[in-house]
Amino acid sequence: MKLPPWLKTKNTTGKHHTKQLLRKHGLSTVCEEARCPNWGHCFSKPTATFMILGDRCTRNCAFCSVTSSRPLPVDPTEPTRVAEAAKEMGLKYVVITSVTRDDLPDGGAEQFALTIKSVRELLPQARIEVLTPDFRGDLSALKRVLDAGPDVFNHNVETVPGLYPVVRPQADYNRSLFVLKKAKELSPRLPTKSGLMVGFGEKFDEVIEVMKDLRDAGCEILTIGQYLQPRKENLPVSEYIHPDVFERYREIGYQLGFSYVASAPLVRSSMNAEEMFR
């Protein structure tokens, strides 16, 4: 389908310095690996969402361009390298995400905790947001991340439950809600956040039901953006949602009680994360 005008982005200068810095520290970002349309804009600020635990995922979601294959061993130097890069970039807000590591007993929770600790040591004034996988619903793994003291906990549901068999066949909608609910119960003062994409063929009312489910799970921050096919091997776009529909989602989100709702075609879970937190 032809890309509508509201989804066309401009080339942004200044992005190459950030990319060179990330390569210098041997780091991956979800911005690049997931082929985010906003990466040039974010890199020019500069900001980036650090992707830990390597660049190979044990799952194979139909929407995602991150490589799905047998992962490499966990790198013990990675937490320090993330912290050093964040310091060199002068970040005041650091977002840490990861590939899904179902091969690890704790799903990678320890690496999240160590990375949070390393960033705290080098950037004590910085805020830290984590965007985690579901850890297969393991509460001990979830608690390990929360005990490390992030400032925001994010876990994305990604789509409506009826589309999980197609979009996220190795994930579970109710398990994702469980993770968000337990995160709030374990750390009541910690803001929780989730996001989903639209354009897979979901119905308007299905999205509203997801929003209600997230509020019931205690989620306070919501992001909704347009799905864009990152590679020809990925799931094709079913529909380009008009900006007016995104605005309606935003209005309903506030009516449901979310503290902050970012809903627009080019919204992504970690984009402008610092502004959302504020």
C-alpha positions in Angstrom: 0.0 0.0 0.0 1.1 3.5 -0.7 2.4 5.3 2.4 0.1 8.1 3.4 1.5 11.6 3.9 1.2 11.6 7.7 3.7 8.7 7.9 6.5 10.2 5.8 9.5 11.3 7.8 12.3 13.7 7.0 16.0 12.9 7.0 17.6 14.3 10.2 21.2 15.5 10.3 23.5 14.7 13.2 22.5 11.0 13.6 25.8 9.6 12.4 27.8 10.7 15.5 25.4 8.8 17.8 25.7 5.7 15.6 29.5 5.9 15.6 29.5 6.2 19.4 27.2 3.1 19.8 29.5 1.1 17.5 32.5 2.3 19.5 31.0 0.7 22.6 29.8 -2.4 20.7 26.2 -1.8 21.5 22.9 -2.6 19.8 19.8 -0.4 19.9 16.2 -1.4 19.3 16.0 1.8 17.2 18.2 0.2 14.5 17.4 -3.5 15.0 13.7 -2.9 14.8 14.1 -0.4 12.0 12.2 2.3 13.8 11.1 5.2 11.5 12.1 7.7 14.1 15.7 6.6 14.6 17.3 9.5 12.8 15.3 12.0 14.8 16.2 10.3 18.1 19.8 9.9 17.3 20.1 13.6 16.5 19.0 14.6 20.0 20.9 12.4 20.9 19.0 9.6 22.6 18.7 5.9 22.0 17.0 2.8 23.4 19.8 0.4 24.4 19.1 -3.3 23.6 20.9 -5.6 25.9 21.5 -9.4 25.9 22.7 -9.4 22.4 20.9 -8.9 19.1 19.5 -12.4 18.6 16.0 -13.2 19.9 14.7 -16.6 20.9 11.2 -15.7 19.6 10.0 -14.9 16.1 7.2 -12.3 16.3 5.7 -11.6 12.9 6.0 -7.8 13.2 9.6 -7.6 14.4 12.8 -7.4 12.3 15.2 -8.3 15.1 17.1 -11.5 14.2 15.6 -14.7 15.5 18.3 -17.3 16.1 20.3 -19.1 18.7 21.6 -16.3 21.0 25.2 -15.8 22.0 26.3 -16.1 25.7 25.6 -13.2 27.9 28.4 -10.6 27.8 29.5 -9.6 31.3 31.0 -6.3 30.0 27.7 -5.2 28.4 26.2 -3.3 31.5 29.4 -1.2 31.8 29.5 -0.5 28.1 25.8 0.7 28.2 26.6 3.0 31.1 29.7 4.4 29.5 27.9 5.1 26.3 25.0 6.8 28.1 27.4 9.0 30.0 29.3 9.9 26.8 25.9 10.8 25.2 25.1 13.0 28.2 21.8 11.3 28.8 19.5 12.3 31.6 17.0 9.6 30.8 18.2 6.1 29.8 15.9 3.4 28.3 17.0 -0.2 28.4 15.3 -3.0 26.6 16.3 -6.5 25.4 15.7 -9.3 23.0 13.7 -12.1 24.6 16.0 -14.8 26.0 13.9 -17.8 26.8 17.2 -19.8 26.8 18.2 -18.2 30.1 16.9 -19.5 33.4 16.0 -15.9 34.5 15.1 -14.6 31.0 17.9 -12.1 31.3 16.6 -10.4 34.5 20.1 -10.4 36.1 21.6 -8.6 33.1 18.8 -5.9 33.4 19.6 -5.5 37.1 23.4 -5.2 36.4 22.8 -2.7 33.7 20.6 -0.5 35.9 23.3 -0.7 38.6 26.0 0.3 36.1 24.1 3.3 34.8 23.3 4.4 38.4 27.0 4.4 39.2 28.1 6.5 36.3 24.9 8.6 35.9 23.4 8.9 39.5 21.0 11.7 38.5 19.7 9.9 35.4 16.2 8.4 35.3 16.1 4.8 34.0 13.2 3.1 32.2 13.2 -0.6 31.4 11.2 -2.2 28.6 11.3 -5.9 29.4 10.1 -9.2 27.9 7.6 -11.2 29.8 10.2 -13.5 31.5 7.7 -16.3 30.8 5.7 -15.0 33.8 8.5 -15.7 36.3 7.9 -13.5 39.3 11.4 -14.0 40.8 12.9 -12.7 37.5 10.5 -9.7 37.5 11.3 -9.0 41.1 15.0 -9.0 40.4 14.6 -6.2 37.8 12.3 -4.2 40.1 14.6 -4.5 43.1 17.3 -2.9 41.0 15.3 0.3 41.2 14.2 1.5 37.7 12.2 4.7 37.5 9.6 3.3 35.0 8.7 -0.3 34.2 7.5 -0.9 30.6 6.2 -4.1 29.0 4.3 -4.0 25.7 1.2 -6.0 24.9 1.8 -5.0 21.2 -1.6 -6.0 19.8 -5.1 -7.2 20.7 -5.5 -10.7 22.1 -7.3 -12.1 19.1 -4.3 -11.4 16.8 -1.7 -13.0 19.1 -1.6 -16.3 17.2 -0.6 -14.4 14.1 1.4 -11.4 15.4 3.0 -12.9 18.6 2.6 -16.7 18.4 5.1 -17.4 21.2 3.7 -14.8 23.6 0.6 -14.8 25.7 -1.7 -11.8 26.2 -2.9 -12.7 29.7 0.7 -13.4 30.7 1.7 -9.9 29.6 -1.2 -8.4 31.7 0.0 -10.6 34.6 3.5 -9.1 34.4 2.2 -5.6 34.4 -0.2 -6.2 37.2 2.5 -7.9 39.4 5.0 -5.2 38.7 2.5 -2.7 40.1 1.8 -4.9 43.1 5.4 -5.4 43.8 6.3 -1.7 43.4 3.2 0.3 43.9 4.9 3.7 43.5 6.7 2.7 40.2 5.0 4.0 37.1 4.0 1.2 34.7 3.7 1.6 31.0 2.6 -0.5 28.0 2.1 0.0 24.3 0.5 -1.5 21.2 0.6 -1.1 17.5 -2.5 -0.8 15.2 -2.9 -1.6 11.6 -2.8 -5.4 11.9 -6.5 -5.7 11.2 -7.8 -5.2 14.7 -11.2 -3.5 15.3 -11.6 -0.2 17.1 -13.5 -1.7 20.0 -10.8 -4.4 20.4 -8.3 -1.7 21.1 -10.5 -0.1 23.6 -10.9 -3.4 25.4 -7.1 -3.7 25.6 -6.9 -0.2 27.1 -9.4 -1.2 29.7 -7.5 -4.4 30.5 -4.3 -2.4 30.9 -6.0 0.0 33.3 -7.3 -2.9 35.3 -3.7 -4.1 35.5 -2.7 -0.8 37.0 -0.9 0.5 33.9 -0.6 4.3 33.9 1.3 5.2 30.7 0.1 4.1 27.3 1.6 4.4 23.8 -0.3 3.6 20.5 1.4 3.8 17.1 1.0 2.6 13.5 2.5 -0.7 12.6 4.9 -0.4 9.7 6.3 -3.5 7.9 10.1 -3.4 8.6 11.0 -6.0 6.1 9.3 -7.9 3.3 9.5 -11.1 5.4 7.4 -9.5 8.2 3.7 -9.3 8.4 2.2 -6.8 5.9 0.3 -3.8 7.0 -3.5 -4.4 7.0 -4.5 -0.7 7.2 -3.0 2.7 7.7 -5.0 4.2 10.5 -6.0 7.9 10.1 -4.6 10.4 12.7 -8.1 11.2 13.8 -8.6 7.7 15.0 -5.3 7.9 17.0 -6.7 11.1 18.6 -9.9 9.3 19.6 -7.8 6.6 21.2 -5.9 9.3 23.1 -9.1 10.9 24.3 -10.6 7.6 25.5 -7.3 6.7 27.2 -7.5 9.8 29.4 -11.2 9.1 30.1 -10.2 5.6 31.3 -7.7 7.1 33.7 -4.3 6.8 32.1 -1.9 9.4 33.5 -0.3 9.9 30.0 -1.3 8.7 26.6 0.8 9.1 23.5 -1.3 8.1 20.5 -0.2 9.0 16.9 0.9 7.2 13.8 4.6 7.6 14.4 4.5 7.0 18.2 6.8 4.3 19.5 7.1 2.9 23.0 10.3 4.5 23.9 10.1 7.7 21.7 10.1 10.8 23.9 10.1 8.6 27.0 11.6 11.3 29.1 8.8 13.7 28.2 6.2 11.1 29.0 7.8 10.5 32.4 7.8 14.2 33.2 
